[in-house]
Amino acid sequence: MNNFPRHDADELKTRLPEYLQAIGHPPQLGANGSRLTAICPLHQDSKPSFTAKLDGAAWLWFCHPCGTGGSVIELHALRTGRSAKGEFRTIVAEIAALIGAVPTMKPPAHRAPIQKQPKPSKAIPADELERMAAPWRTRLNADATLREAFAREINLTPDTLRKLTTPSLDALGIVPAGFTLTKQDGGTCTLTMPRLAYIGDGGYKIRDPFGTGKPRFWRVGELRRPWRSHRLTRSAPFISDVHLVESESTAAALIEAGYEDPFNAGTCVVATSGANGFDVTWKPLFAGRAVHFWPDNDPAGQHFFEDTAAILHGTAKRICWHQLNYQNLTA
């Protein structure tokens, strides 16, 4: 991530419009394409006070209320509270990740590149997962009796379950009795009763699949990103604060407790599906955002916070730790 050469940084300076689009401040281009305006991402702005013009191939911006300007490098540094010179490579890597750029740097001539065999993905293809999960979401929406039963089981309100039953792949659903699951050893088992499922991008997780009453789960597939992080991939509105937890059920409890205020579009609750579930490739999702950790009150939760915070250090705008009170948040 941090090995971008300077010529890649120069190329990124030509892509300010894409950067503004990625952070939820879509620009308005002038008629000749050499000037643009946008809502300034550095302060509360009711009208476009952010302007930029082409200087050769690079875009240079200026904001009159802020009294400052520069290239996209300085803009990202100011947004994330860092030094454009002191953390240059990290800032360049984060900008590239936000706009989907790929570094052109080659390995040093004296060092042979390490050949790693990519691990086969266990993720379920999106179209197959959608075909499977669509009726699960429909059933949870339509069956008020089941919705109330599962709400009592995980100590939430039926309204919270309804809100989490969205058309996206970051949702809840009900897997019907008779559904066949494939075991890791290749065998199969069949659900004897309907069960609640957390549906993510690339896989799903069934709560207590055998009706034993124990707090166990059954994971199928492989998540491509944290659960409910779809809002972090949108260009607007920009999410400034992310509440990060270890499990989907804790995420639901935080949402019910009001930490994802529907009237505050800048907040979002996401889950990693386990204390060891954070993938380092997810770092760009959190660039420039304040990350609020809510780890479980156990050694695994402490490791989750320490390890994940270390990964996000220098990428997140701010890292905060919060005490998870299970008397108020029952997951």
Order of alpha helices (4+ residues) and beta strands (2+ residues): alpha-alpha-beta-beta-beta-beta-beta-alpha-alpha-alpha-alpha-alpha-beta-beta-beta-beta-beta-beta-beta-alpha-beta-beta-alpha-beta
